[in-house]
């Protein structure tokens, strides 16, 4: 089921665990879990059932989740797209059906109560959110929730954006946010995961996981790089826009920023994550 040596991906506590871990991890009781889906624009996934607990990542509209326990306003879940385990606000979850049919392709788009831009918006969705479309009214998609979204801001799930570096360029200036994976705030691996998802490539959540799972290993020198190559440090990742420019969400700029790779390598080696640990190259076959 999963690597039980990685607590980020292991739905197990001393008192409760996924039933598929019986015999592998000791727990007071085991449950199969129930299928749910995220029904709010986004919700932090926390390490503990408290609103001041650390955030590991975000769940966004349309994400599938397995619910193991709901108590005092929090739901202990495992996210379907990358296997992350943690606590969501219980109100963020709803029925697993209807399944999403479309994804949001704009950086952000507003939800309307009807097919009219003059109506007061009732919320927003971020790039990569997934929705169930049940019809169309003029220039607007009608969602199963009754909300409407401008049709030009969505695409059927089968349509992808293969140039994931181009998707990253659209996000330049997005504020840095630890655990963020929406167009309102991103961390380094959240940027990579979001952009690869738009290209139809399933990626793990954190930089160390991405380094192990993605693409083909390349020499760690700075020569011969090309657009889309992933550059890893211990705890950080960025992607190349061409042979010399790196784009990454980072705490130095506190934003998604573009800079010469050589400058980033020198600064990061001296001030934070040390030397480059890996360069990985994705191929078209990586898309699912």
N, C-alpha and C positions, 0 to 999 in steps of 0.2 A: 504493500500500500504506500509506504513512504519510508524515508530514511529516519528511523527512530532516534538516531544520534543528533538530529537537528530539532531542537525544541520549537523553533519557529514554525515547523511543518507537522508537528506531532500532536494530535488531539488527545492528550492524556494529562490528567492531573492525578493526585493521590486518591481522590474520591471518585473520579469519573474518567472514562476513556471510551474511545470508539470501539465498538464490538469487534472490529477486525484486528484490534491489537491484543485481544485476549490470548494469553499464552506467550506474548512478547513483552508486555509491560504490565506490572501489577497495579491494580486499582480496586477500590471498594466495589464498584459496579461498572457495567459496560452497557452502552446504548448504541442503537444503530444510527441514531440521528434522523432528522426530518429535513426534507428538501425545502428550501426557502429561496427567495430572491430579494435583492436590495431594491426598494421602491422609493427611495429618496435620492436627490441629486448626488449626494456624497455623504459618507459617514466615517469618522476615524475608527480604525481598528486598534484597540488599546490592549495593553499588557495585563490590565487588571480591571475589574468592574467598578471603576471610579472615573468620574469626569476629569480628574486631575492626573490620571495615570498616563504614562508615556505612550506615545502613538508610534506604531510600527509601520502602518500603511493606511491607505484609505480604500474603502469599498465605494463603488459608484453605481448609479442606476443601471439595473439589468444584471449585475453580477449575481451568479448563483452562489449559494452558501448551504452548508449542512449545519443545522441547528442541533446542538446537543443539550443545551439547558437554557432556560429563560428564568431570570429571577431578579426581582427588585429593579426592573427597568433595563437590565442588560441581558444580552444574548451571547452565550459562548458558542463560537462558530468556527468552521473551517471554510475559507473561501474557495470557490471552485476553480478559478482561473490560475491561481498560483499556489494553492494549498496552505496559505497563511492561516494561522490559528490565533484567535484572540477574542476580544469582547467588543461587540457593536451595541449601540443603543437598540433596544428591542423594537422600538418604533420604526427603525430603518428597514425592517424585514416585512415581507408580505408573502403571498402564495407564490409558488414556483411558476405557475401558469397564469396568464398566457406567456409563452416563450418569446423572447425578443425576435424581431424580424429585421430591424434596422439599427444602424449605429449613427451617432452624431459625428459629423465631419467638420463642422465649424468649431472654432476654439471655444465658443460658448454660444448658446442659443436660448431664447426665452420660451417659456410655456405660456400659452394663452387659453382662456376658457372657451374661445371660439376662433373661427378662421378670419381674424381681423386684427391687424397690427395696432389699431387704435384702442383695443380693449386693454384693461390693466393686466400686465403680466403677473402671473401667479407664482413664478419660480424660474429656474434656469436649469440647463443641462450642460455638462462639460464635454469637450472632445473625448470621444471613445465611449460615452454612455450609450447603453443599448435600450431600445424601446420596442414595444409591440404595437405595430401600426395596423389599424383595422379598417382604414378607409382614407379618402382624400377629399377635401373640400376646397376647390380652387387651388391656390398656391400653398395650402397647408395640409400636413399629414394629421389625421385624427388618430389619437392614441387610444389604447384600450382603457386608459384611466379617464378618458373624456377630455384630456388636454389636447391642445393643438400646437404643432411645431412647424415652422416654415420649411417647406419641402426641400428647398435648396440647401438646407443645413443638415440633411440626412441622406443616407444611402443604404441600400439593401446589404445585409450582412456579407453576402458573397463578393461584394466590390471592395477592393483593397487599394491602398496607396503604396506601391512598391518602393518609392524613394523615401525611406524612413528618415534619411538625413534632411530631406526637404521638409518633412513634417516637423523635425526638430527646429529648423530655421524659422518656421511659423511661430514657435514658442519663445523666441528670443525676447528677453525682458521679463518673462514670467518670474515672479518672486521665488526665491529659494524657500522651501518649507520642508523641514525634516518629516519624512513619512508621506509627503505629498505626491499624489499621482493624478492631479487634475490641472486644468489650465489656469486655475487660480493660484497654484503653488506646487512646486515640484522639487524633489531631491534628485540626486544624480541618477540613481538606478530607476527611479520612477519615470524620469524623462525617457530613458532607454526603453523601458517596458511599454510605456504608452505609445511611443513611435513605432516600435516593432509590432505592437498589436494592430496598429492602423495598416501595416503591411501584411497582416495575416500571419505573423510569426509569434508563437507563444513563447514568452520569456519568463524566467523566474523573477522574483521581486528584488533581491538584494545583489549588490555588485559581486560579492564572492560567489554567489550561486550562478550569476550570469557568466562569470569568468570560466566556471567549470563546464557550463552547459551549452554555451552558444558558439557556433561557428568553428572554423579551423584555426589552429594555433599558428601564429606567424612569428618571425624573429622579433625581438623586442627593441631593435634599433629603430631610429626615426626615419629611415630611408624606405622608399618603395611603398609608402602608404597610399591608400586611395579612399575615395568617398565611401562612407559607410563602415569603415573599419572601426572596431571597438578597442579603446585603449583603457587598460586597467591598472589601477594602483591598489594597494592594500586598503580596501574600504572606499574606493572611488572609481568612477567610470565616466568616460566621455566618448563621443564618436566623431570621426573625421568628416569634414566637409569637402576636403580635397587632400592633396599630399602634405599640406603644411598647417591647415587651420583645424582647430578642435572646437566643438561645441559641447558644453556641459553645464549642468546646474551645479552651482558651487557656492560655498560660504564666503569665498573671497569677494566675489561680486555681489553676493546675496541675490542671485538671479541666474537665469539661463543666459549664458554669454558665449561669444565667439572670441577666440584669441589664438595667436600662433602657438602651435603645439610646443615648440622649443621653450617658449616663455613659461607655459604652464608646467612643463616637466621640471624646469629649474626651480620654480617657486614651490611646487608641491614636494619635490625632493627635500628642499631645505626646511620648509615650514610645517608640513603636515604628514602626508602619507608615505613619504620615502620614494624610492625609484619605481618606475614602471614595472609591473609584475607580469603582464601578458598583453599581447595584441591578438585579437581574434577577428577573422574575416568571415562574414556570412555569405552564403551562396543563395541563388534563387530557389534552390530546393528546400531551403529552411522554411519557406512559407507553407503554412498548412492549408 
